[in-house]
Amino acid sequence: MRGRTMLDDAAGVAGGAVSLLVGLRREMEAMARAAAEAVIRRLDLVTREEFEVVREMAQRAREENERLAARVAALEGHAPPPRDEVEGTAP
């Protein structure tokens, strides 16, 4: 019987050690996640949605710039401006 008690004690200690290691692993993962999130916040990164909005704004600005450049070229060359400019409507 004495041998069985020692094995039970050893199993209990081993089980406690495993539980401790699992808890330690979870705690380290949480700390690593928190540290990574802090770094990301400091980098001041934009979300995908914010990026897409700015990209669309830039595309519209490029198109407007091309339209205005064509208008200036037409005016400098004394040629009639593009038809949408005559009617006062923009694309």
C-alpha distances in whole Angstrom, upper triangle without the diagonal:
4,5,5,6,9,10,11,12,14,15,17,19,20,21,23,24,26,27,29,30,32,33,34,36,38,39,41,42,44,45,46,48,49,51,52,54,55,57,58,60,61,63,65,64,66,65,66,68,70,70,72,74,75,76,78,80,81,82,84,86,86,88,90,91,92,94,96,96,98,100,101,102,104,106,107,108,110,109,108,104,102,102,100,101,104,103,101,98,95,92
4,5,5,6,9,10,11,12,14,15,17,18,20,21,23,24,26,27,29,30,32,33,35,36,37,39,41,42,43,45,47,48,49,51,53,54,55,57,58,60,61,63,63,65,64,65,67,69,69,71,73,75,75,77,79,80,81,83,85,85,87,89,90,91,93,95,95,97,99,100,101,104,105,106,107,109,108,107,103,101,102,99,100,104,103,100,97,94,92
4,5,5,6,9,10,11,12,14,15,16,18,20,21,22,24,26,27,28,30,31,33,35,36,37,39,41,42,43,45,46,47,49,51,52,54,55,57,58,60,62,61,63,62,63,65,67,67,69,71,73,73,75,77,78,79,81,83,83,85,87,88,89,91,93,93,95,97,98,99,101,103,103,105,107,106,105,101,99,100,97,98,102,101,98,95,92,90
4,5,5,6,9,10,10,12,14,15,16,18,20,21,22,24,25,27,28,30,31,33,34,36,37,39,40,42,43,45,46,48,49,51,52,54,55,57,58,60,60,61,60,61,63,65,65,67,69,71,71,73,75,76,77,79,81,81,83,85,86,87,89,91,91,93,95,96,97,99,101,102,103,105,104,103,99,97,98,95,96,100,98,96,93,90,87
4,5,5,6,9,10,10,12,14,15,16,18,20,21,22,24,26,27,28,30,31,33,34,36,37,39,40,42,43,45,46,48,49,51,52,54,55,57,59,58,60,59,60,62,64,65,66,68,70,70,72,74,75,76,79,80,81,82,84,85,86,89,90,91,93,95,95,97,99,100,101,103,105,103,102,99,96,97,94,95,99,98,95,92,89,87
4,5,5,6,8,10,10,12,14,15,16,18,20,21,22,24,26,27,28,30,31,33,34,36,37,38,40,42,43,45,46,48,49,51,52,54,55,57,57,59,58,59,61,63,63,65,67,68,69,71,73,74,75,77,79,79,81,83,84,85,87,89,89,91,93,94,95,97,99,99,101,103,102,101,97,95,96,93,94,98,97,94,91,88,86
4,5,5,6,8,10,10,12,14,15,16,18,20,21,22,24,25,27,28,30,31,33,34,36,37,39,40,42,43,45,46,48,49,51,52,54,55,55,57,56,57,59,61,61,63,65,66,67,69,71,71,73,75,76,77,79,81,82,83,85,86,87,89,91,92,93,95,97,97,99,101,99,99,95,93,94,91,92,95,94,92,89,86,83
4,5,5,6,9,10,10,12,14,15,16,18,20,21,22,24,26,27,28,30,31,33,34,36,37,39,40,42,43,45,46,48,49,51,52,54,54,56,54,55,57,59,60,61,64,65,65,67,69,70,71,74,75,76,78,80,80,82,84,85,86,88,90,91,92,94,95,96,98,100,98,97,94,91,92,89,91,94,93,90,87,84,82
4,5,5,6,9,10,10,12,14,15,16,18,20,21,22,24,26,27,28,30,32,33,34,36,37,39,40,42,43,45,46,48,49,51,53,53,55,53,55,57,58,59,61,63,64,65,67,69,69,71,73,74,75,77,79,80,81,83,85,85,87,89,90,91,93,95,95,97,99,98,97,93,91,92,89,90,94,92,90,87,84,82
4,5,5,6,8,10,10,12,14,15,16,18,20,21,22,24,25,27,28,30,31,33,34,36,37,39,40,42,43,45,46,48,49,51,51,53,52,53,55,57,57,59,61,62,63,65,67,68,69,71,73,73,75,77,78,79,81,83,83,85,87,88,89,91,93,93,95,97,96,95,91,89,90,87,88,92,91,88,85,82,80
4,5,5,6,8,10,10,12,14,15,16,18,20,21,23,24,25,27,29,30,31,33,34,36,37,39,40,42,43,45,46,48,50,49,51,50,51,53,55,55,57,59,60,61,63,65,66,67,69,70,71,73,75,76,77,79,81,81,83,85,86,87,89,91,91,93,95,94,93,89,87,88,85,86,90,88,86,83,80,78
4,5,5,6,9,10,10,12,14,15,16,18,20,21,22,24,26,27,28,30,32,33,34,36,37,39,41,42,43,45,47,48,48,50,49,50,52,54,54,56,58,59,60,62,64,65,66,68,70,70,72,74,75,76,78,80,81,83,84,85,86,89,90,91,92,94,93,92,88,86,87,84,85,89,87,85,82,79,77
4,5,5,6,9,10,10,12,14,15,16,18,20,21,22,24,26,27,28,30,31,32,34,36,37,39,40,42,43,45,47,47,49,48,49,51,53,53,55,57,58,59,61,63,64,65,68,69,69,71,73,74,75,77,79,79,81,83,84,85,88,89,89,91,93,92,91,88,85,86,83,85,88,87,84,81,78,76
4,5,5,6,9,10,10,12,14,15,16,18,20,21,22,24,25,27,28,30,31,33,35,36,37,39,41,42,43,45,45,47,46,47,49,51,51,53,55,56,57,59,61,62,63,65,66,67,69,71,72,73,75,77,77,79,81,82,83,85,87,87,89,91,90,89,85,83,84,81,82,86,85,82,79,76,74
4,5,5,6,9,10,11,12,14,15,17,18,20,21,23,24,26,27,29,30,32,33,35,36,38,39,41,42,44,43,45,44,45,47,49,50,51,53,55,55,57,59,60,61,64,65,66,67,69,70,71,74,75,76,78,80,80,82,84,85,86,88,90,88,87,84,81,82,79,80,84,83,80,77,74,72
4,5,5,6,9,10,10,12,14,15,16,18,20,21,22,24,26,27,28,30,32,33,35,36,37,39,41,42,42,44,43,44,47,48,49,51,53,54,55,57,59,59,61,63,64,65,67,69,69,71,73,74,75,77,79,80,81,83,85,85,87,89,88,87,83,81,82,79,80,83,82,80,77,74,72
4,5,5,6,9,10,10,12,14,15,16,18,20,21,22,24,26,27,28,30,31,33,34,36,37,39,41,41,43,42,43,46,47,47,49,52,53,53,56,57,58,59,62,63,63,65,67,68,69,72,73,73,76,77,78,79,82,83,83,85,87,86,85,82,80,81,78,79,82,81,79,76,73,71
4,5,5,6,9,10,10,12,14,15,16,18,20,21,22,24,26,27,29,30,32,33,35,36,37,39,39,41,40,41,43,45,45,47,49,50,51,53,55,55,57,59,60,61,63,65,66,67,69,71,71,73,75,76,77,79,81,81,83,85,84,83,79,77,78,75,76,80,79,76,73,70,68
4,5,5,6,8,10,11,12,14,15,17,18,20,21,23,24,26,27,29,30,32,33,35,36,38,38,39,38,40,42,43,44,46,48,49,50,52,54,54,56,58,59,60,62,64,65,66,68,69,70,72,74,75,76,78,80,80,82,84,83,82,78,76,77,74,75,78,77,75,72,69,67
4,5,5,6,9,10,10,12,14,15,16,18,20,21,22,24,26,27,29,30,31,33,35,36,36,39,38,39,41,43,43,45,47,48,49,52,53,54,55,58,59,59,62,63,64,65,68,69,69,72,73,74,75,78,79,80,81,83,82,81,78,76,77,74,75,78,77,74,72,68,67
4,5,5,6,9,10,10,12,14,15,16,18,20,21,22,24,26,27,28,30,31,33,35,35,37,36,37,40,41,41,43,46,46,47,50,51,52,53,56,57,57,59,61,62,63,66,67,67,69,71,72,73,75,77,77,79,81,80,79,76,74,75,72,73,76,75,73,70,67,65
4,5,5,6,9,10,11,12,14,15,16,18,20,21,23,24,26,27,29,30,32,33,33,35,34,35,37,39,39,41,43,44,45,47,49,50,51,53,54,55,57,59,60,61,63,65,65,67,69,70,71,73,75,76,77,79,78,77,73,71,72,69,70,74,73,70,67,64,62
4,5,5,6,9,10,11,12,14,15,17,18,20,21,23,24,26,27,29,30,32,32,34,33,34,36,38,39,41,43,43,44,47,48,49,51,53,54,55,57,58,59,61,63,64,65,67,69,69,71,73,74,75,77,79,78,77,73,71,72,69,70,73,72,69,67,64,62
4,5,5,6,9,10,10,12,14,15,16,18,20,21,23,24,26,27,29,31,31,33,32,34,36,37,38,40,42,43,44,46,48,48,50,52,53,54,56,58,58,60,62,63,64,66,68,68,70,72,73,74,76,78,77,76,72,70,72,68,69,73,72,69,66,63,61
4,5,5,6,9,10,10,12,14,15,16,18,20,21,22,24,26,27,29,29,31,30,31,34,35,35,38,40,40,41,44,45,46,47,50,51,51,53,55,56,57,60,61,61,63,65,66,67,69,71,71,73,75,74,73,70,68,69,66,67,70,69,67,64,61,59
4,5,5,6,9,10,10,12,14,15,16,18,20,21,22,24,26,27,27,29,28,29,32,33,34,36,38,38,39,42,43,44,45,48,49,50,52,53,54,56,58,59,60,62,64,64,66,68,69,70,72,74,72,72,68,66,67,64,65,68,67,65,62,59,57
4,5,5,6,9,10,11,12,14,15,17,18,20,21,23,25,26,26,28,28,30,32,33,34,36,38,38,40,42,43,44,46,48,49,50,52,53,54,56,58,59,60,62,64,64,66,68,69,70,72,74,73,72,68,66,67,64,65,68,67,65,62,59,57
4,5,5,6,8,10,10,12,14,15,16,18,20,21,23,25,25,27,27,29,31,32,32,35,37,37,38,41,42,42,44,47,47,48,51,52,52,54,56,57,58,60,62,63,64,66,67,68,70,72,71,70,67,65,66,63,64,67,67,64,61,58,56
4,5,5,6,9,10,10,12,14,15,16,18,20,21,23,22,25,24,26,28,29,29,32,34,34,35,38,39,40,41,44,44,45,48,49,50,51,54,55,55,58,59,60,61,64,65,65,67,69,68,67,64,62,63,60,61,64,64,61,58,55,53
4,5,5,6,9,10,11,12,14,15,16,18,20,21,21,23,23,25,27,28,29,31,33,33,34,37,38,39,41,43,44,45,47,48,49,51,53,54,55,57,59,59,61,63,64,65,67,69,68,67,63,61,62,59,60,63,62,60,57,54,52
4,5,5,6,9,10,11,12,14,15,17,19,20,21,23,23,25,28,28,29,32,33,33,35,37,38,39,41,43,44,45,47,48,49,51,53,54,54,57,58,59,60,63,64,64,66,68,68,67,63,61,63,60,60,64,63,60,57,54,53
4,5,5,6,9,10,11,12,14,15,17,19,19,21,21,23,26,26,27,29,31,31,32,35,36,37,39,41,41,42,45,46,47,48,51,51,52,54,56,57,58,60,61,62,64,66,65,64,61,59,60,58,58,62,61,58,56,52,51
4,5,5,6,9,10,11,12,14,15,17,17,19,18,20,23,23,24,26,28,29,30,32,34,34,36,38,39,40,42,44,44,46,48,49,50,52,54,54,56,58,59,60,62,64,63,62,58,56,58,55,55,59,58,55,53,49,48
4,5,5,6,9,10,11,12,14,16,16,18,18,21,23,23,24,27,28,29,30,33,34,34,36,38,39,40,43,44,44,46,48,49,50,52,54,54,56,58,59,60,62,64,63,62,58,57,58,55,55,59,58,55,53,49,48
4,5,5,6,9,10,11,13,15,15,18,19,22,24,24,24,27,29,29,30,33,34,34,36,38,38,39,42,43,43,46,48,48,49,52,53,53,55,57,58,59,61,63,62,62,58,56,58,55,55,59,58,55,53,50,48
4,5,5,6,9,10,11,13,13,16,16,18,21,21,21,24,26,26,27,30,31,31,33,35,35,36,39,40,41,42,45,46,46,49,50,51,52,54,55,56,58,60,59,59,55,53,55,52,52,56,55,53,50,47,45
4,5,5,6,9,10,11,11,13,14,16,19,18,19,22,24,24,25,28,29,29,31,33,34,35,37,39,39,41,43,44,45,47,49,49,51,53,54,55,57,59,58,57,53,52,53,50,50,54,53,50,48,44,43
4,5,5,6,9,10,11,14,15,19,21,20,21,24,25,25,26,29,29,30,32,34,34,36,38,39,39,42,44,44,45,48,49,49,51,53,54,55,57,59,58,58,54,52,54,51,51,55,54,51,49,45,44
4,5,5,6,9,10,13,15,18,20,19,19,23,24,23,25,28,28,28,31,33,33,34,37,38,38,40,42,43,43,46,47,47,49,51,52,53,55,57,56,56,52,51,53,50,50,53,53,50,48,44,43
4,5,5,7,7,10,11,14,16,16,16,19,21,20,21,24,25,25,27,30,30,31,33,35,35,37,39,40,40,43,44,45,46,49,50,50,52,54,53,53,49,48,49,46,46,50,50,47,44,41,40
4,5,5,7,10,11,15,16,15,16,19,20,20,22,24,25,25,28,30,29,31,34,34,35,37,39,39,40,43,44,44,46,49,49,50,52,54,53,53,49,48,49,46,46,50,49,46,44,40,39
4,5,8,11,14,17,19,17,18,21,22,21,23,26,26,26,29,30,30,31,34,35,35,37,39,39,40,43,44,44,46,48,49,49,52,54,53,53,49,48,50,47,47,50,50,47,45,41,41
4,6,9,12,15,17,15,15,19,20,18,20,23,23,23,26,28,27,28,31,32,32,34,37,37,37,40,41,41,43,46,46,46,49,51,50,50,46,45,47,44,44,48,48,45,42,39,38
4,7,10,13,15,12,13,16,17,16,18,21,20,20,23,25,25,26,29,30,30,32,34,34,35,38,39,39,41,44,44,45,47,49,48,48,44,43,45,42,41,45,45,42,39,36,35
4,7,9,12,10,10,13,14,13,15,18,18,18,21,23,23,24,27,28,28,30,33,33,34,36,38,38,40,42,43,44,46,48,47,46,43,41,43,40,40,44,43,40,38,34,33
4,7,8,6,6,10,11,10,12,15,15,16,18,20,20,22,24,25,26,28,30,31,32,34,35,36,38,40,41,42,44,45,45,44,40,38,40,37,37,41,40,37,35,31,30
4,5,5,6,9,10,11,12,14,16,17,18,20,21,23,25,26,27,29,31,32,33,35,36,37,39,41,42,43,45,46,45,44,40,39,40,36,37,41,40,37,34,31,30
4,5,5,6,9,10,10,12,14,15,16,19,20,21,23,24,25,27,29,30,31,33,35,36,37,39,40,42,43,45,44,42,39,37,38,35,35,39,38,36,33,29,27
4,5,5,6,9,10,11,13,14,15,17,19,20,21,23,24,26,27,29,30,32,33,35,36,38,39,41,42,44,42,41,37,35,36,32,33,37,36,33,30,27,25
4,5,5,6,9,10,11,12,14,16,17,19,20,21,23,25,26,27,28,31,32,33,35,36,37,39,41,42,41,40,36,34,35,32,32,36,35,32,29,26,25
4,5,5,6,9,10,11,12,14,15,16,18,20,21,23,24,26,27,29,30,31,33,35,36,37,39,40,39,38,34,33,34,31,31,35,34,32,29,26,24
4,5,5,6,9,10,10,12,14,15,17,18,20,21,23,24,26,27,29,30,32,33,35,36,38,39,38,36,33,30,31,28,29,33,32,30,27,23,21
4,5,5,6,9,10,11,12,14,16,17,18,20,21,23,24,26,27,28,30,32,33,34,36,37,36,35,31,29,30,27,27,31,30,27,24,21,20
4,5,5,6,9,10,10,12,14,15,16,18,20,21,22,24,26,26,28,30,31,32,34,36,35,34,30,28,29,26,27,30,30,27,24,21,20
4,5,5,6,9,10,11,12,14,15,17,18,20,21,23,24,26,27,29,30,31,33,35,33,32,29,27,28,25,26,30,29,27,24,20,19
4,5,5,6,9,10,11,12,14,15,17,18,20,21,23,24,26,27,29,30,32,33,32,30,26,24,25,22,23,27,26,24,21,17,15
4,5,5,6,9,10,11,12,14,15,16,18,20,21,22,24,26,27,28,30,31,30,29,25,23,24,21,22,25,25,22,20,16,15
4,5,5,6,9,10,10,12,14,15,16,18,20,21,22,24,25,26,28,30,29,28,24,23,24,22,22,26,26,23,21,17,16
4,5,5,6,9,10,11,12,14,15,17,19,20,21,23,24,26,27,29,27,26,23,20,22,19,20,24,24,22,19,15,13
4,5,5,6,9,10,10,12,14,15,16,18,20,21,22,24,26,27,25,24,20,18,20,17,17,21,20,18,16,12,10
4,5,5,6,9,10,10,12,14,15,16,18,20,21,22,24,25,24,23,20,18,20,17,17,21,21,18,17,13,12
4,5,5,6,9,10,10,12,14,15,16,18,20,21,22,24,23,22,19,17,20,17,17,21,22,20,18,14,13
4,5,5,6,9,10,11,12,14,15,17,18,20,21,23,21,20,16,14,16,14,14,18,18,17,14,11,9
4,5,5,6,8,10,10,12,14,15,16,18,20,21,20,18,15,13,15,13,12,16,17,14,13,9,9
4,5,5,6,9,10,10,12,14,15,16,18,20,19,18,15,14,17,15,14,18,19,16,15,12,12
4,5,5,6,9,10,10,12,14,15,16,18,17,16,13,12,15,14,13,17,18,17,15,12,12
4,5,5,6,9,10,11,12,14,15,16,15,14,10,9,11,10,9,13,14,13,12,9,9
4,5,5,6,9,10,10,12,14,15,14,13,10,10,13,11,10,13,15,13,13,10,12
4,5,5,6,9,10,10,12,14,13,14,11,11,14,14,12,15,18,16,16,14,14
4,6,5,6,9,10,11,12,11,11,8,8,11,12,10,13,16,15,15,13,13
4,5,5,6,9,10,10,9,9,6,7,10,10,8,10,13,12,13,12,13
4,5,5,6,8,10,10,10,8,10,14,14,11,13,16,15,16,15,16
4,5,5,6,8,8,10,8,10,14,15,13,15,18,17,18,17,18
4,6,5,6,5,6,5,8,11,13,11,12,15,15,17,16,17
4,5,5,6,7,6,10,13,14,11,12,15,15,17,17,19
4,5,8,10,10,13,16,18,15,16,19,19,21,20,22
4,5,9,10,12,16,18,15,16,20,20,21,21,22
4,6,9,12,14,17,14,14,18,18,20,20,22
4,6,9,11,14,12,12,16,17,18,19,20
4,7,8,11,9,8,12,13,15,16,17
4,6,8,6,7,10,11,12,12,14
4,6,6,7,9,10,10,10,11
4,5,5,6,9,9,10,11
4,5,5,6,5,6,7
4,5,5,6,7,9
4,5,8,10,12
4,6,9,11
4,7,10
4,7
4
